[in-house]
């Protein structure tokens, strides 16, 4: 358990190291921050932090550098401190223009955030949230139901659902009428919620619950439209790690960056190091958040080296995320 003084020393070391990328000495801390404690006390606390795995000491330097454990501790502190940010000089109106297509919107946001951070950035949005024009329940076997959803564009989604062999055609007709009454002319993303608002009588409740679960899973699988910008930044930042650069480039070309992380688990602004991703990456970190924009779900990823400007990027992402929430 770190004392308050040790936390201040640790966070100051991480802050300065991320800015200058050189080991931080006790003299540097005392001179820069006017610490009202002796140099011996600072050295003792730094030694304790080193013993607990938060700091390491290069052989040729009197200073210390933060470990992965220190970075994770620091990131946790930033998340608590910055989660309420709402103002970081963001001006969305200068980024997004009226009448933009969704692919143009995702690309414009990616260009904006890459320019703000000087890191590789990806913005992904779900497909357009179309209106539902009809839902049809078609049995394909005695124990399997095919739920057919017709969208305003004419596109059709088909979702197979298991059902009890006791369900009759009149039961399906009754349930189909009820579900259509609830969802027709409603957005696809709100479909499952609208269906929950309606209450069927037994024995259809179990089937209805299964249908809602199936539709919810199907909607989560909507295609993402992605815009990316700033790979050139990463080329310069980790130029020694050609294997990671090649993997990232291949994933960008095949539109698979979204598979690095389970986007459904993102809570607030999250940070992942290379060995925590669903790929064999080294040398990088991903800072990511989910947000809603114009009624659609979206994800923002900022990808940089493991030693990157966490405070500025986390503040920026929370500010954008919270501003979008206020506009809803």
C-alpha positions, 0 to 999 in steps of 0.5 A: 500500500503506497503512502500519499507521499509515495503516490505523489513521487511515483506520479511525478516520475511517470509524468516527467518520464513520459515527457522527457524519456530519460531517468528521473532523479530525486534531485530533479523532483525536488528542484522541479516540484519544490518538494518540502521534504529532504532529498534523503526522504525522496531517495528512500521513497524511490528505493521503496517504490523500486523494491515494490516493482514500480520503478527500475534503475538503469545501471548507468544512471542515478535516476529511475524509470517507471515499470509496467506496474507503475504505468498501470497504477498511473493510468488508474489514477488518471481514469479516476481523475479525468473521467468527468472531463468535458472541455479540452478545446474540442469543436465538433462543428469544425470537424463534422459537416452537415450532410456527411455520409457515415464513412466520411464522418468516421474518417473526419473524426479519425483525421481530427483525433490523429492530428490532436494526438499524433498517434494512429487513430481509428473511428468505427461506427455501426451501420446506419440504424434503419427502420424495421418494416416487418418481422415474420416468424417462420417455422423451418422445423418443429423445433426451429423458428426463423425470425425474418426482419425486413428493413426500410432499405429492403435488406433482410436479417434472418435469425434462427431460434430454437423453440418448443415443439408445443408452439402452434401456428396460431401461437406464432401468428399471435406472437408475430402480430404482437411483435410487429405492433411493437417494432414496425417503424422503430429503429433496428437498434431499439428493436429488442427494447421495444419487444420487451415492453410487450408482454405475451401470455404463456407459453409464448414468453419463453419463445419471446425471450429467446427471440429477443436474445437472438435479435440482440446478439444479431444487432451486436454483430452489425458491420462497422464502418471505420476511418483510420489516420496516422499510421505514419506517426507509428512508423516513426514511433516504433520504427525498430519493431517492424513485425508489429508495424507489419501486423498492424498494417495487415490488420488495417488493410483487412479492416480487422483492427476492431478485433484487437479488443472486445469492444463490448467490454469497454467501460469509460476510457480503457488502456490495453498494452500490447500483450493484452490484445487479441494479437501478438503485438509488442511495443504498442498501447491502445487507448479506447472508448465507446460513444454515441453519435447521431444515434449510432454506437461508435468506438475510438481507438488511439494506438501508439507506443507503450510510452505515450502521452496517456494523460493528454489522450485520456483527457481528450477521449473523456472530454469528447465522450462526455460532450457527446453524452451531454448532446443526447 
